[in-house]
Amino acid sequence: MPKKDLYHEEVRLALEKDDWKVTHDPLRLKWLDVIYLPDLGAEKILGAEKDTQKIAVEIKTFLGRVFQHEFYEAIGQYDSYALALSETEPDRVLILAIPLEAYNNFFQKDYVQSIIAFKNIKLLIYNTENNTIEQWIN
């Protein structure tokens, strides 16, 4: 079992506060000869339609010294998970969860915004101080 991210519990609590039911911790995906472990799997019933929205959440902290290296590593992991999900659970949407501080300090950079847009990466911005979701970015 991989080591949990520093803010794993904070993100889990934030999702639960936002009426998500965490169904997997971690979400286990087997595709081809690899087992992938996004940090969380969750679902939410959508209003009167009673449809269920499913997500896989990969949590990142971006607390290291070299943001660019951590960012590239996160993007590679995101791409791998996205491919595995498209083959095994195509109805589940992959989300990259990042702390508000990292979003404000690093994710506003032009090259980061360009990569996120190009790859169509969905973001969940979480607040580590009050365990809340600040913003969903599609």
C-alpha positions in Angstrom: 0.0 0.0 0.0 1.5 3.4 -1.0 2.1 6.0 1.6 -0.8 8.5 2.0 -0.3 12.1 1.0 0.1 14.6 3.8 -3.3 16.1 3.3 -5.1 12.8 2.5 -7.5 13.0 5.5 -8.2 16.7 4.9 -9.3 16.0 1.3 -11.4 13.1 2.4 -13.2 15.3 5.0 -13.7 18.1 2.4 -15.3 15.6 0.0 -17.6 14.3 2.8 -18.5 17.8 3.8 -19.5 18.4 0.1 -21.9 15.4 0.2 -19.6 12.9 -1.5 -19.5 9.3 -0.3 -16.0 8.0 -0.3 -16.3 4.5 -1.6 -12.6 3.6 -2.0 -9.5 4.6 0.0 -7.5 4.0 -2.2 -9.3 3.2 -5.5 -7.7 0.0 -6.9 -7.6 -0.3 -10.7 -6.0 -3.2 -12.6 -5.3 -2.6 -16.2 -3.1 -4.7 -18.4 -0.2 -5.7 -16.1 -0.3 -2.8 -13.7 -2.3 -2.0 -10.5 -3.0 1.7 -10.2 -4.0 3.3 -6.9 -5.6 6.7 -7.1 -5.9 8.1 -3.6 -9.8 8.1 -3.3 -12.8 6.9 -5.2 -16.1 8.7 -4.4 -19.6 9.1 -5.7 -22.5 11.5 -5.3 -26.2 11.2 -6.1 -27.2 14.1 -8.3 -30.6 15.6 -7.4 -33.9 14.4 -8.6 -32.5 12.4 -11.5 -30.9 10.0 -9.0 -27.9 9.7 -11.3 -24.6 8.9 -9.6 -21.5 10.9 -10.4 -18.3 9.0 -9.8 -14.8 10.4 -9.4 -11.3 9.2 -8.7 -9.2 11.7 -6.8 -5.4 11.9 -6.9 -4.2 14.1 -4.0 -1.0 16.2 -4.3 0.6 18.6 -1.7 3.2 20.4 -3.7 5.3 21.1 -0.7 8.7 20.2 -2.1 11.4 22.7 -3.1 11.1 22.2 -6.9 7.5 22.8 -8.0 8.2 22.1 -11.6 9.5 18.6 -10.9 6.6 17.8 -8.6 4.2 19.1 -11.3 5.6 17.0 -14.1 5.5 14.0 -11.9 1.9 14.6 -11.0 1.0 15.1 -14.7 2.6 11.8 -15.6 0.8 10.0 -12.8 -2.5 11.7 -13.8 -2.1 10.6 -17.4 -1.5 7.0 -16.4 -4.5 7.0 -14.1 -6.7 8.7 -16.8 -5.8 6.0 -19.3 -6.4 3.2 -16.9 -9.8 4.7 -15.9 -10.8 5.1 -19.5 -10.3 1.4 -20.0 -11.7 0.1 -16.7 -14.2 2.6 -15.3 -15.0 5.0 -18.1 -17.9 6.6 -16.1 -15.5 7.7 -13.4 -13.9 11.2 -13.8 -10.3 11.7 -12.6 -9.6 14.8 -10.5 -6.3 16.2 -9.4 -6.7 17.6 -5.9 -4.3 20.4 -4.9 -4.0 22.7 -1.9 -5.2 26.3 -2.2 -1.8 27.6 -1.4 -0.2 25.7 -4.3 -3.0 26.8 -6.6 -2.5 30.5 -5.7 1.4 30.3 -5.8 2.1 28.0 -8.7 -0.9 27.0 -10.7 -1.4 30.6 -12.0 1.8 30.4 -14.0 1.2 30.5 -17.8 3.0 27.3 -18.6 1.0 25.4 -15.9 -2.3 26.8 -17.1 -1.4 25.9 -20.7 -0.6 22.3 -19.7 -3.7 21.9 -17.7 -5.8 23.3 -20.5 -4.1 21.2 -23.2 -4.5 18.0 -21.2 -8.0 18.9 -19.9 -7.0 18.2 -16.3 -9.8 18.6 -13.8 -8.8 20.2 -10.5 -10.2 20.2 -7.0 -8.7 23.1 -4.9 -8.8 22.2 -1.2 -8.3 24.3 1.9 -6.0 22.5 4.4 -7.0 24.8 7.3 -10.7 24.2 7.4 -11.0 20.9 5.3 -13.2 22.4 2.6 -13.3 22.4 -1.1 -12.6 25.9 -2.4 -13.2 25.3 -6.1 -13.8 22.7 -8.8 -12.1 23.5 -12.1 -13.2 21.6 -15.2 
